[in-house]
Amino acid sequence: MLTIKQIIDNKEAVINGLKKKHFKNAEQVIEQVLAIDNKRKEAQARLDNLNAQINSTSKSIGMLMKQGKKEEAEEAKKQVADIKERCKVEEEAMKTAENERRELLYTIPNIPYDLVPEGSCAEDNLVVKTGGHDTVLPENALPHWELAKKYNLIDFDLGVKITGAGFPVYIGQGARLQRALINFFLDEARAAGYTEIMPPTVVNQASGYGTGQLPDKEGQMYHCEMDDLYLIPTAEVPVTNIYRDVILSENELPIKNCAYTQCFRREAGSYGKDVRGLNRLHEFSKIEIVRIDTPEHSQESHQEMLDHVEGLLKKLELPYRILRLCGGDMSFTAAICYDFEVYSEAQKRWLEVSSVSNFDTYQANRLQCRYRGNDKKIHLCHTLNGSALALPRIVAALLEDFQTPEGIRIPNALQPYMGTDMIR
């Protein structure tokens, strides 16, 4: 969340940034935050004054006792007791104001960087790079859901039977392709210096608040009500929360972690052709890369993460493009975000396969993820994360773009993991 210092020192810039993210009533909400903070400051000032009175009166009690003025000393003790009761009132007022301020700050999104383009929706995103090769498909090319059925790779109907729509069952070479991609992505991350983490796939409420999924995306997460736990929508949540309430050393940064997990998203209201097959699922596999860094180095880290994801798509020989998201299409928590999309020649559409974001200090402030600098002072970290990569749409693009009359060709980089060059 935004820091109160950030709001006080850069009020107009914060309001303009919120407008860029199309946050409604930005001025009113920021004024409300400042009003609540003033209430907290006023309560703090009264409390400080009362504590000063306690100290002064307490010192006088000893002097009065030495002077034999017992009655006056007893009266002073009563005054101290009365002041302490008033202190409790002011402490409660401070606590109430702090809670109100925090709950309101939770509802305010991050401020986008200047580099983020103006815009309200996906059509306003800026294509900054394209790569890969043009795909030439055989006559009567099939979409991936038909290919999955033809080669017995994925059974969508069986998933509906066992669980429901959006929970496919991978079979035979389809399951092998999943595992091949997972191992390929993890090996590439490890080669790039990331430490692999195997985290839980359920998290508590504090973890959801720490990375910003709560309260913003509460309706999109599967909630285990009896235990008050949430199924993770991404490994970003448990991996980043490793550093909640932690003070790191500047010499430890940047920290680079990766994790393979299953991910769970309710995707309420999703329907139509854009969600057919693997295009949008409720459960899917994903490899996530996460970095904790200093403010001075986080921009360089972000570029390294972008280069890493682009390198994966090049090795998979997929046509891709990179988009810098506009303010209105960015996530609640991101300060800047780039999406990677691969082209599905059979569907004639781009499929998002990765988002790589820098959150600046926004998540770190929620998490209280800090580091002790070489200047001996405590600073908020920057947090970053990206998909490297999410599997469903990668699989969809591989099946569709590499289909041939003889079968589905496996990209060279993936063949050692698959143990074959062709799915027949």
Secondary structure, 3 states (H helix, E strand, C coil): CCCHHHHHHCHHHHHHHHHHCCCCCHHHHHHHHHHHHHHHHHHHHHHHHHHHHHHHHHHHHHHHHHCCCHHHHHHHHHHHHHHHHHHHHHHHHHHHHHHHHHHHHHCCCCCCCCCCCCCCCHHHCEEEEEECCCCCCCCCCCCHHHHHHHCCCEEHHHHHHHCCCCCCEECCHHHHHHHHHHHHHHHHHHHCCCEEECCCCEECHHHHHHHCCCCCCHHHCCEECCCCEEECCCCHHHHHHCCCCCEEEHHHCCEEEEEEEEEECCCCCCCCHHHCCCCCCCEEEEEEEEEEECCCCHHHHHHHHHHHHHHHHHHCCCCEEEEECCHHHCCCCCCEEEEEEEEECCCCEEEEEEEEEECCCHHHHHHCCEEECCCCCEEECEEEEEEEEEHHHHHHHHHHHCEECCEEECCHHHHHHHCCCEEC
